[in-house]
Amino acid sequence: MNYLGEKCPVCDKYFHEGDDIVVCPECGTPHHRECYEINNKCANENLHNEDFEYQHNNSATENKSEIKCKFCGSMNNKEAFFCSKCGAPIGVQNSTQESVQNNKSNNRSQENGNGYSMPFSMDMMDPLAGVPKDFDLGDGVTAGEAAKYVKQNTPYFVRIFANIKNFSKSKFNFAAAIFTGGYLLYRKMYKIGAIIAFVQAAMMLLTLYIAYCTDYTTIIQHISSISSSASGSSVEVFNSLMEYISTLSTGQIFLIILPSIFEIINIVMILVIGGCANRIYFAHCKKQIIKIKTKITQKAQIDEKLETKGGVNTALAISLLVSYFIINYLPGILLNVI
């Protein structure tokens, strides 16, 4: 009898494929064998005198349009790729069944505090994070092909790609938000990465030019001195500031606000790139894979080309970070030395 999705009354954990289950001969209550042997009796023994009979929950298996998650026991649409409750990939449940049976003690789920279990180190068991390698990501591109092209951090991206394909959902990419153009170049998205990197470098250079080659610093220092030295109410301080600003030219006022404009643009770029990076990378991977498959027909050559063209460009990313560091700090260092 199938007890998947039901709990052992002793340890209160769900039964999984391959678990050694012992059933009470009197009431039919299922237990893990090790749980039963702890007390050497049925957990519901005190109910036997009341003609208690365990009610097997088989209603979930009757609906052929639904499938039960083998990790948490909740029901999902048969077409769903991930469990709607615990988020476990439905595809990983069949692929890990054999390993669970052969190595039950190592792969035993760990209870997570929300009342359901997730498999230990799922990504280590399956580099595709439970996504079948022949899963169609759209336009004839499979998860296996995407994994060969992505190479680094495959479990994360393959699962993200499957989520985008199935549910049109993605995650915020913090690495892309922090490194922006450098991250895009690292992932070999050269066109958009070069544009973002150029815009950021241009704003950095202009900010440095304003700081060191104009009277911006003098103006800011004068405004700060008015704010700190003015006595009286805040209204008087404000009036003093407005009086000083009225003596400035339009170009000088523009110099004051331009660095702030650059900072706002940079923050917007960080948020947009962090939110869209995974979708951009998904589209990029599909485009490159389709291009390779269009030119080459033999599978072995396709796989070789995917691994050659894909992956990351670490050297370029490091070079860009070094360049940013030089642009930001070298002028100040040189001026202090001089």
C-alpha positions as MATLAB code, in Angstrom:
seq = 'MNYLGEKCPVCDKYFHEGDDIVVCPECGTPHHRECYEINNKCANENLHNEDFEYQHNNSATENKSEIKCKFCGSMNNKEAFFCSKCGAPIGVQNSTQESVQNNKSNNRSQENGNGYSMPFSMDMMDPLAGVPKDFDLGDGVTAGEAAKYVKQNTPYFVRIFANIKNFSKSKFNFAAAIFTGGYLLYRKMYKIGAIIAFVQAAMMLLTLYIAYCTDYTTIIQHISSISSSASGSSVEVFNSLMEYISTLSTGQIFLIILPSIFEIINIVMILVIGGCANRIYFAHCKKQIIKIKTKITQKAQIDEKLETKGGVNTALAISLLVSYFIINYLPGILLNVI';
ca = [
       0.000    0.000    0.000;
       1.228    3.505   -0.810;
       1.793    5.711    2.266;
       3.513    8.608    0.491;
       2.300   11.952    1.821;
       1.344   10.460    5.217;
       3.269   10.827    8.463;
       4.791    8.353   10.847;
       2.941    8.827   14.191;
       6.209    8.440   16.158;
       8.652   10.850   14.454;
       5.941   12.919   12.717;
       7.884   12.866    9.436;
       6.469   12.059    6.017;
       7.018    8.660    4.458;
       9.208    8.658    1.340;
       9.963    6.260   -1.457;
      12.244    3.496   -0.137;
      11.372    3.945    3.548;
      11.192    0.686    5.531;
       7.574    0.820    6.750;
       6.032   -1.461    9.368;
       2.223   -1.717    9.611;
       0.477   -2.591   12.845;
      -1.320   -5.940   12.308;
      -4.236   -4.870   14.515;
      -5.126   -1.323   13.420;
      -3.067   -0.874   10.235;
      -1.115    2.175   11.440;
       2.122    2.587    9.418;
       5.462    3.357   11.147;
       9.077    3.685   10.143;
      10.634    0.376   11.189;
      13.190    2.114   13.414;
      10.409    4.199   15.008;
       8.319    1.088   15.680;
      11.298   -0.703   17.212;
      11.967    2.177   19.621;
       8.756    1.437   21.563;
       8.298   -2.101   20.209;
       4.605   -1.396   19.903;
       2.078    0.504   17.826;
       1.807    4.234   18.487;
      -1.990    3.824   18.650;
      -1.967    0.787   20.930;
      -4.041    2.637   23.526;
      -6.845    2.855   20.953;
      -6.933   -0.832   20.071;
      -9.573   -1.572   22.714;
     -11.834    0.976   20.999;
     -11.712   -0.965   17.718;
      -9.558    1.805   16.230;
      -8.713    1.320   12.549;
      -6.171    3.453   10.722;
      -7.736    5.366    7.841;
      -5.415    5.293    4.847;
      -5.489    8.576    2.931;
      -5.845    7.357   -0.644;
      -8.193   10.065   -1.898;
      -5.280   12.049   -3.336;
      -4.345    9.269   -5.744;
      -7.816    8.988   -7.186;
      -7.597   12.222   -9.188;
      -5.468   11.375  -12.203;
      -5.145   15.053  -13.119;
      -3.135   15.666   -9.933;
       0.136   14.362   -8.568;
       1.238   14.114   -4.971;
       4.535   15.702   -3.950;
       6.682   12.925   -2.495;
       8.462   15.367   -0.199;
       5.580   17.188    1.528;
       2.525   15.194    0.428;
       0.555   18.091   -1.037;
      -1.354   17.688   -4.298;
      -0.293   19.500   -7.457;
      -1.538   19.786  -11.003;
       0.039   17.012  -13.066;
       1.445   19.653  -15.437;
       3.126   21.577  -12.595;
       6.894   21.465  -12.513;
       7.397   22.541   -8.879;
       5.346   21.767   -5.790;
       3.031   24.673   -4.968;
       3.603   24.211   -1.204;
       7.228   23.220   -0.578;
       8.731   24.274   -3.922;
      10.401   20.918   -4.573;
      10.792   20.149   -8.276;
       8.305   17.433   -9.227;
      10.838   16.133  -11.760;
      13.463   15.408   -9.114;
      11.170   12.992   -7.306;
      11.485   10.249   -9.893;
      15.157   10.916  -10.639;
      16.122   10.564   -6.966;
      13.920    7.565   -6.174;
      16.655    4.986   -6.784;
      19.269    6.880   -4.757;
      16.806    7.206   -1.875;
      16.186    3.474   -1.880;
      19.885    2.550   -2.022;
      21.129    5.132    0.480;
      18.149    5.941    2.668;
      20.121    6.950    5.728;
      22.228    9.527    3.848;
      19.390   11.012    1.829;
      16.806   11.134    4.615;
      14.966   14.426    4.496;
      15.532   17.030    7.162;
      12.476   18.584    8.757;
      12.486   22.348    8.072;
      10.112   23.704   10.697;
       7.193   24.450    8.351;
       5.715   20.991    8.638;
       7.196   19.502    5.480;
      10.477   17.907    4.455;
      12.925   18.701    1.699;
      15.618   16.354    0.382;
      19.112   16.929    1.755;
      21.541   18.546   -0.682;
      19.243   18.215   -3.698;
      21.560   20.196   -5.963;
      24.506   17.942   -5.129;
      22.486   14.891   -6.131;
      21.398   16.421   -9.418;
      23.407   19.184  -11.177;
      20.204   20.189  -12.991;
      18.381   20.721   -9.666;
      15.727   18.164  -10.545;
      14.947   19.535  -13.989;
      14.964   16.718  -16.600;
      17.741   17.282  -19.128;
      15.243   16.976  -22.004;
      12.868   19.551  -20.478;
      11.921   22.092  -23.175;
      12.844   25.637  -22.159;
      11.223   26.998  -25.294;
      12.202   27.277  -28.956;
      13.528   23.724  -28.918;
      16.212   24.437  -26.296;
      16.489   21.778  -23.591;
      17.634   22.089  -19.986;
      20.586   19.822  -20.749;
      21.752   22.136  -23.542;
      21.334   25.171  -21.304;
      23.400   23.465  -18.591;
      26.240   22.824  -21.036;
      26.195   26.484  -22.094;
      25.865   27.951  -18.569;
      28.546   25.690  -17.016;
      29.152   27.685  -13.813;
      26.373   27.580  -11.180;
      24.225   25.326  -13.362;
      21.682   24.182  -10.696;
      20.706   27.764   -9.886;
      20.273   28.903  -13.473;
      18.551   25.782  -14.806;
      15.946   25.998  -12.060;
      15.521   29.730  -12.698;
      15.107   29.068  -16.430;
      12.469   26.404  -15.731;
      10.592   28.805  -13.452;
      10.633   31.514  -16.099;
       9.399   29.058  -18.732;
       6.663   27.485  -16.576;
       5.495   30.317  -14.333;
       7.096   33.452  -15.821;
       8.770   34.002  -12.438;
      12.368   34.838  -11.682;
      14.530   35.942   -8.743;
      16.443   39.094   -7.943;
      20.080   38.516   -8.908;
      22.168   40.188   -6.205;
      25.480   39.457   -7.947;
      24.216   41.256  -11.057;
      22.977   44.170   -8.921;
      26.345   44.564   -7.186;
      28.612   44.193  -10.218;
      26.137   45.372  -12.919;
      28.071   45.715  -16.182;
      30.917   43.567  -14.894;
      28.508   40.725  -14.145;
      26.959   40.888  -17.619;
      30.414   40.763  -19.213;
      31.359   37.901  -16.874;
      28.386   35.954  -18.234;
      29.492   36.771  -21.810;
      26.598   39.126  -22.532;
      29.058   41.422  -24.251;
      26.774   43.914  -25.996;
      24.548   44.916  -23.114;
      27.419   44.473  -20.648;
      29.630   46.855  -22.631;
      26.842   49.448  -22.808;
      26.195   49.325  -19.055;
      29.922   49.355  -18.251;
      30.486   52.325  -20.579;
      27.642   54.323  -19.023;
      28.930   53.635  -15.518;
      32.523   54.446  -16.448;
      31.400   57.692  -18.140;
      29.463   58.766  -15.042;
      32.450   57.945  -12.827;
      34.857   59.931  -15.035;
      32.497   62.910  -15.216;
      32.069   62.842  -11.429;
      35.846   62.833  -10.989;
      36.211   65.658  -13.485;
      33.632   67.722  -11.618;
      35.302   67.012   -8.268;
      38.901   67.744   -9.297;
      38.735   70.061  -12.329;
      35.959   72.518  -11.466;
      35.025   74.736   -8.537;
      32.502   72.109   -7.349;
      34.472   71.350   -4.179;
      34.783   75.047   -3.329;
      31.048   75.578   -3.772;
      30.151   72.553   -1.650;
      32.547   73.622    1.086;
      31.036   77.129    1.097;
      27.513   75.703    1.363;
      28.643   73.457    4.231;
      30.213   76.395    6.049;
      26.967   78.397    5.748;
      24.982   75.443    7.125;
      27.346   74.881   10.058;
      28.208   78.458   10.987;
      24.870   80.233   10.495;
      23.138   81.153   13.737;
      19.433   81.469   14.234;
      16.478   79.450   13.026;
      16.444   76.987   10.172;
      14.554   79.568    8.136;
      17.487   81.975    8.419;
      19.935   79.222    7.431;
      17.784   78.384    4.433;
      17.592   82.045    3.410;
      21.375   82.346    3.659;
      21.806   79.291    1.446;
      19.326   80.589   -1.107;
      21.072   83.956   -1.141;
      24.417   82.289   -1.859;
      22.972   79.962   -4.511;
      21.378   82.965   -6.258;
      24.884   84.330   -6.839;
      25.908   81.161   -8.713;
      25.656   80.790  -12.462;
      23.442   78.211  -14.158;
      26.524   76.124  -14.946;
      27.655   76.131  -11.316;
      24.200   75.058  -10.112;
      24.226   72.274  -12.687;
      27.608   71.135  -11.333;
      26.107   70.848   -7.863;
      23.195   68.617   -8.862;
      24.908   66.540  -11.586;
      26.686   64.060   -9.223;
      23.356   63.458   -7.470;
      21.707   62.777  -10.831;
      24.453   60.262  -11.608;
      23.901   58.570   -8.250;
      20.148   58.251   -8.894;
      20.812   56.809  -12.369;
      23.267   54.323  -10.868;
      20.768   53.177   -8.220;
      18.062   52.710  -10.866;
      20.500   50.679  -13.001;
      21.371   48.490  -10.018;
      17.705   47.729   -9.267;
      16.747   47.146  -12.897;
      19.739   44.930  -13.695;
      19.326   42.922  -10.484;
      15.655   42.346  -11.256;
      16.064   41.551  -14.957;
      19.482   39.864  -15.146;
      18.173   36.287  -14.964;
      15.588   36.909  -17.690;
      18.181   38.645  -19.870;
      20.588   35.752  -19.378;
      17.850   33.221  -20.150;
      17.066   34.969  -23.433;
      20.791   35.250  -24.197;
      21.427   31.537  -23.581;
      18.496   30.477  -25.758;
      19.579   32.779  -28.572;
      23.158   31.494  -28.547;
      22.110   27.840  -28.305;
      19.680   28.218  -31.206;
      22.392   29.910  -33.257;
      24.806   27.042  -32.588;
      22.206   24.364  -33.355;
      21.305   26.121  -36.593;
      24.894   26.015  -37.849;
      25.820   22.546  -36.573;
      23.810   19.346  -36.898;
      25.955   16.685  -35.197;
      25.209   16.373  -31.484;
      28.810   15.824  -30.400;
      29.907   18.981  -32.184;
      26.945   20.899  -30.746;
      27.900   19.884  -27.190;
      31.518   20.864  -27.796;
      30.490   24.234  -29.218;
      28.097   24.904  -26.328;
      30.862   24.376  -23.784;
      33.327   26.462  -25.801;
      31.028   29.420  -26.436;
      29.299   29.322  -23.064;
      30.573   29.571  -19.529;
      32.037   32.773  -18.127;
      34.794   35.276  -18.904;
      36.551   35.735  -15.582;
      39.522   37.643  -16.960;
      37.338   40.333  -18.534;
      35.277   40.768  -15.372;
      38.392   41.132  -13.193;
      39.906   43.622  -15.656;
      36.747   45.724  -15.493;
      36.731   45.727  -11.693;
      40.387   46.772  -11.632;
      39.579   49.572  -14.087;
      36.725   50.783  -11.867;
      39.074   50.760   -8.881;
      41.700   52.781  -10.762;
      39.152   55.325  -11.987;
      37.696   55.766   -8.501;
      40.789   55.930   -6.328;
      43.911   56.635   -8.377;
      43.222   60.386   -8.956;
      42.760   60.985   -5.237;
      45.909   59.015   -4.404;
      47.982   60.939   -6.958;
      46.705   64.313   -5.749;
      47.561   63.447   -2.145;
      51.066   62.370   -3.183;
      51.611   65.524   -5.209;
];
